[in-house]
Amino acid sequence: MRILVTGGAGFIGSHLIDRLMLEGNEVICLDNFFTGNKRNILKWMNHPYFELIRHDVTEPIRLEVDQIYHLACPASPIHYQYNPVKTIKTNVIGTLNMLGLAKRVKARFLLASTSEVYGDPEIHPQTEDYRGNVNTIGIRSCYDEGKRVAETLAFDYHRQNDVQIRVARIFNTYGPRMLENDGRVISNFVFQALRGKAITVYGDGSQTRSFCYVSDLVDGLIRLMNGDHTGPINLGNPGEYTILELAQLVQEMVNPDASVRFEPLPQDDPRRRRPDITRAQEYLGWQPSVPLQEGLKATIEDFRARLTDTSLEQIPARSPLG
């Protein structure tokens, strides 16, 4: 197949491209390199089935493709709050442009939505029929509400124009190639511990998250794209950890001498987050298989290797949690 991946030079997008290329597809990577990096796709640059286009999805583009994986959008609070207007434009106008492309060329379209559509959830774990508890004017709303509108657009194009859509609600994902300074909890903790800094926990650390290794997520995305179910479908690991438990695990694996420092909780930070993956298990035959400690080991090794690049020493410590 000829497959377009928007945001393909990013963390998840580049791992998805690896899989699609290894399966023998022709892949077009589209990225504006706001959070993506060429090093993530360097190994494919001279491959005859791979093409890189530097492009911003808020501008229309004409291509001939069979499938579109629409992943383009900053996904960490540091980056999506840096320019919130641009973030919501990417979610709304960018999604409109990609759905318009899918309509014109009759491509199947997969939207990378997010667990953030559930906001600070009042039910636990979160099922796909839960409508969420989102602050529409908060500092996270450019991303939360942007993704909710993106889902609306996808379903409206499906109903009105018969576009084939798939909607994945992605929960916290981690693994090699995460940005060092993206403010998400695993990258924060690993980066701080490797640099001998105090591990920063926001709030009292009792808030919970679920962490899905990137190879498991990519498998779920591909199964969803090529399956028969529109979604939305939760893709995440139902294993639930408090932030303090995660900090202690990273501390134990990286630097037992690292201290833990507590800071005030950021605005609208969800207290609990855990996916109900019943639909993914039933419709896709999917469930995550990589245990947290195994995935963390690979993530830590990747961060450690990149820390040998002295340019990373110039990156300031950032907050808050993802």
Order of alpha helices (4+ residues) and beta strands (2+ residues): beta-alpha-beta-beta-beta-alpha-alpha-alpha-beta-alpha-beta-beta-alpha-beta-beta-beta-alpha-beta-beta-alpha-beta-alpha
